[in-house]
Amino acid sequence: MSVTDNTVDHKQSIPHTRQDYVRHTQRFAAFLKRPPDTATLEQASQGQTRHPELRR
């Protein structure tokens, strides 16, 4: 695999990464029932416990 192959793979993964981020943020907001940027550390921890896929 060459450097250009890795670059192409990376560019193709960007939309998938963004989609995952949006989906996880929406789930976390639904769990909080408010915007995620207002969460406390305790609430973030609870969200990760309920939704392990948010632990990235």
DSSP file (Angstrom, degrees, kcal/mol; ACC not computed):
  #  RESIDUE AA STRUCTURE BP1 BP2  ACC     N-H-->O    O-->H-N    N-H-->O    O-->H-N    TCO  KAPPA ALPHA  PHI   PSI    X-CA   Y-CA   Z-CA
    1    1 A M              0   0    0      0, 0.0     2,-0.1     0, 0.0     0, 0.0   0.000 360.0 360.0 360.0 131.6    0.0    0.0    0.0
    2    2 A S     >  -     0   0    0      1,-0.1     4,-1.6     0, 0.0     5,-0.1  -0.402 360.0-102.4 -94.3 172.9    1.4    3.4   -1.0
    3    3 A V  H  > S+     0   0    0      1,-0.2     4,-2.0     2,-0.2     5,-0.1   0.890 122.4  54.6 -61.3 -40.6    1.1    6.7    0.7
    4    4 A T  H  > S+     0   0    0      1,-0.2     4,-2.3     2,-0.2    -1,-0.2   0.849 103.2  56.4 -65.4 -32.6   -1.5    7.8   -1.8
    5    5 A D  H  > S+     0   0    0      1,-0.2     4,-2.3     2,-0.2    -1,-0.2   0.920 108.1  47.8 -62.5 -42.7   -3.6    4.8   -1.1
    6    6 A N  H  X S+     0   0    0     -4,-1.6     4,-2.4     2,-0.2    -2,-0.2   0.884 110.5  52.0 -65.0 -38.1   -3.7    5.8    2.6
    7    7 A T  H  X S+     0   0    0     -4,-2.0     4,-2.5     2,-0.2    -2,-0.2   0.918 109.9  48.2 -64.3 -44.0   -4.6    9.3    1.6
    8    8 A V  H  X S+     0   0    0     -4,-2.3     4,-2.0     2,-0.2    -2,-0.2   0.927 111.9  49.6 -62.9 -44.9   -7.5    8.1   -0.5
    9    9 A D  H  X S+     0   0    0     -4,-2.3     4,-1.4     1,-0.2    -2,-0.2   0.908 111.1  50.3 -59.9 -42.1   -8.8    5.9    2.3
   10   10 A H  H  X S+     0   0    0     -4,-2.4     4,-0.9     1,-0.2     3,-0.4   0.928 109.6  49.5 -63.1 -45.5   -8.6    8.7    4.7
   11   11 A K  H  < S+     0   0    0     -4,-2.5     3,-0.4     1,-0.2    -1,-0.2   0.855 110.5  51.2 -63.3 -34.5  -10.5   11.1    2.5
   12   12 A Q  H  X S+     0   0    0     -4,-2.0     4,-0.5     1,-0.2    -1,-0.2   0.770 106.8  54.5 -73.9 -24.9  -13.2    8.5    1.9
   13   13 A S  H  X S+     0   0    0     -4,-1.4     4,-2.5    -3,-0.4    -1,-0.2   0.665  87.6  81.2 -83.1 -15.8  -13.6    7.9    5.7
   14   14 A I  H  X S+     0   0    0     -4,-0.9     4,-2.4    -3,-0.4     5,-0.2   0.927  91.6  46.9 -59.3 -49.3  -14.2   11.6    6.5
   15   15 A P  H  > S+     0   0    0      0, 0.0     4,-2.4     0, 0.0    -1,-0.2   0.901 113.2  50.7 -60.6 -37.9  -18.0   11.6    5.6
   16   16 A H  H  X S+     0   0    0     -4,-0.5     4,-2.3     2,-0.2    -2,-0.2   0.914 110.0  49.8 -64.2 -42.1  -18.4    8.3    7.6
   17   17 A T  H  X S+     0   0    0     -4,-2.5     4,-2.4     1,-0.2    -1,-0.2   0.907 111.2  48.9 -62.9 -42.6  -16.7    9.9   10.6
   18   18 A R  H  X S+     0   0    0     -4,-2.4     4,-2.5     2,-0.2    -1,-0.2   0.911 110.2  51.0 -64.4 -42.4  -18.9   13.0   10.3
   19   19 A Q  H  X S+     0   0    0     -4,-2.4     4,-2.5     1,-0.2    -2,-0.2   0.912 111.0  48.7 -61.8 -42.6  -22.0   10.9   10.1
   20   20 A D  H  X S+     0   0    0     -4,-2.3     4,-2.8     2,-0.2     5,-0.3   0.925 110.7  50.9 -62.0 -44.8  -21.0    8.9   13.2
   21   21 A Y  H  X S+     0   0    0     -4,-2.4     4,-2.4     1,-0.2    -2,-0.2   0.928 112.4  45.8 -59.3 -46.8  -20.3   12.1   15.1
   22   22 A V  H  X S+     0   0    0     -4,-2.5     4,-2.4     2,-0.2    -1,-0.2   0.925 113.7  49.2 -63.3 -45.1  -23.7   13.6   14.3
   23   23 A R  H  X S+     0   0    0     -4,-2.5     4,-2.1    -5,-0.2    -2,-0.2   0.922 113.8  45.1 -61.9 -45.3  -25.5   10.4   15.1
   24   24 A H  H  X S+     0   0    0     -4,-2.8     4,-2.3     1,-0.2    -1,-0.2   0.881 112.5  51.4 -67.7 -37.6  -23.7   10.0   18.5
   25   25 A T  H  X S+     0   0    0     -4,-2.4     4,-2.4    -5,-0.3    -1,-0.2   0.897 109.6  50.3 -65.8 -39.6  -24.3   13.7   19.3
   26   26 A Q  H  X S+     0   0    0     -4,-2.4     4,-2.2     2,-0.2    -2,-0.2   0.908 111.0  49.0 -64.5 -41.7  -28.0   13.4   18.5
   27   27 A R  H  X S+     0   0    0     -4,-2.1     4,-2.2     2,-0.2    -2,-0.2   0.911 111.8  48.8 -63.4 -41.8  -28.3   10.3   20.8
   28   28 A F  H  X S+     0   0    0     -4,-2.3     4,-2.3     2,-0.2    -2,-0.2   0.904 110.9  50.1 -65.9 -41.0  -26.5   12.0   23.6
   29   29 A A  H  X>S+     0   0    0     -4,-2.4     4,-2.3     2,-0.2     5,-1.2   0.884 110.2  50.7 -63.8 -38.7  -28.7   15.1   23.2
   30   30 A A  H  <5S+     0   0    0     -4,-2.2    -2,-0.2     2,-0.2    -1,-0.2   0.898 109.9  50.3 -65.3 -40.1  -31.8   12.8   23.3
   31   31 A F  H  <5S+     0   0    0     -4,-2.2    -2,-0.2     1,-0.2    -1,-0.2   0.916 117.7  39.2 -62.0 -43.9  -30.5   11.2   26.5
   32   32 A L  H  <5S-     0   0    0     -4,-2.3    -2,-0.2     2,-0.2    -1,-0.2   0.778  97.9-138.7 -75.8 -27.4  -29.9   14.6   28.1
   33   33 A K  T  <5S+     0   0    0     -4,-2.3    -3,-0.2     1,-0.3    -4,-0.1   0.822  79.5  58.6  63.7  33.8  -33.1   16.1   26.7
   34   34 A R  S   <S-     0   0    0     -5,-1.2    -1,-0.3    -6,-0.2    -2,-0.2  -0.947 106.7 -51.3-170.5 174.2  -31.1   19.3   26.0
   35   35 A P    >   -     0   0    0      0, 0.0     3,-1.8     0, 0.0     4,-0.1  -0.324  47.7-130.3 -60.9 138.2  -28.0   20.4   24.1
   36   36 A P  G >  S+     0   0    0      0, 0.0     3,-1.7     0, 0.0     8,-0.0   0.754 101.6  69.7 -63.1 -25.4  -25.0   18.3   24.8
   37   37 A D  G 3  S+     0   0    0      1,-0.3    -8,-0.0     0, 0.0     0, 0.0   0.558  93.9  59.0 -72.5  -3.4  -22.7   21.2   25.5
   38   38 A T  G <  S+     0   0    0     -3,-1.8    -1,-0.3     2,-0.1     2,-0.1   0.359  81.5 119.1-100.4   3.9  -24.7   21.9   28.7
   39   39 A A    <   -     0   0    0     -3,-1.7     2,-0.2    -4,-0.1    -7,-0.0  -0.382  58.4-134.6 -72.5 145.3  -23.9   18.4   30.1
   40   40 A T     >  -     0   0    0     -2,-0.1     4,-2.2     1,-0.1     5,-0.2  -0.463  30.5-103.9 -85.7 169.0  -22.0   18.0   33.4
   41   41 A L  H  > S+     0   0    0      1,-0.2     4,-2.2     2,-0.2     5,-0.2   0.886 123.3  53.4 -61.1 -38.5  -19.2   15.5   33.7
   42   42 A E  H  > S+     0   0    0      1,-0.2     4,-2.3     2,-0.2    -1,-0.2   0.916 109.1  47.8 -63.2 -43.5  -21.5   13.2   35.7
   43   43 A Q  H  > S+     0   0    0      2,-0.2     4,-2.4     1,-0.2    -1,-0.2   0.878 110.2  52.4 -66.2 -37.7  -24.1   13.3   32.9
   44   44 A A  H  X S+     0   0    0     -4,-2.2     4,-2.0     2,-0.2    -1,-0.2   0.909 109.8  49.4 -63.7 -40.8  -21.5   12.6   30.3
   45   45 A S  H  X S+     0   0    0     -4,-2.2     4,-1.8     2,-0.2    -2,-0.2   0.912 110.7  49.4 -63.9 -42.7  -20.3    9.6   32.2
   46   46 A Q  H  X S+     0   0    0     -4,-2.3     4,-2.2     1,-0.2    -2,-0.2   0.892 109.3  53.0 -63.0 -39.7  -23.9    8.4   32.6
   47   47 A G  H  X S+     0   0    0     -4,-2.4     4,-2.3     1,-0.2    -1,-0.2   0.884 108.3  49.7 -63.2 -39.2  -24.4    8.8   28.8
   48   48 A Q  H  < S+     0   0    0     -4,-2.0    -1,-0.2     2,-0.2    -2,-0.2   0.840 109.4  52.5 -69.1 -32.3  -21.3    6.7   28.1
   49   49 A T  H  < S+     0   0    0     -4,-1.8    -2,-0.2     1,-0.2    -1,-0.2   0.911 115.3  40.2 -68.1 -42.3  -22.6    4.0   30.4
   50   50 A R  H  < S+     0   0    0     -4,-2.2    -2,-0.2     1,-0.3    -1,-0.2   0.824 128.0  32.5 -75.3 -31.8  -25.9    3.9   28.6
   51   51 A H    ><  -     0   0    0     -4,-2.3     3,-2.4    -5,-0.2    -1,-0.3  -0.763  65.8-178.9-128.5  83.4  -24.4    4.2   25.2
   52   52 A P  G >  S+     0   0    0      0, 0.0     3,-1.8     0, 0.0    -1,-0.1   0.740  77.3  71.9 -58.0 -23.7  -21.0    2.6   25.0
   53   53 A E  G 3  S+     0   0    0      1,-0.3     3,-0.2     2,-0.1   -29,-0.1   0.642  86.3  67.6 -68.1 -11.3  -20.6    3.6   21.4
   54   54 A L  G <  S+     0   0    0     -3,-2.4     2,-0.8     1,-0.2    -1,-0.3   0.510  74.2  94.0 -82.5  -4.3  -20.1    7.2   22.6
   55   55 A R    <         0   0    0     -3,-1.8    -1,-0.2     1,-0.2    -2,-0.1  -0.072 360.0 360.0 -81.4  35.9  -16.8    6.3   24.3
   56   56 A R              0   0    0     -2,-0.8    -1,-0.2    -3,-0.2    -2,-0.1   0.443 360.0 360.0 -99.1 360.0  -14.5    7.2   21.4
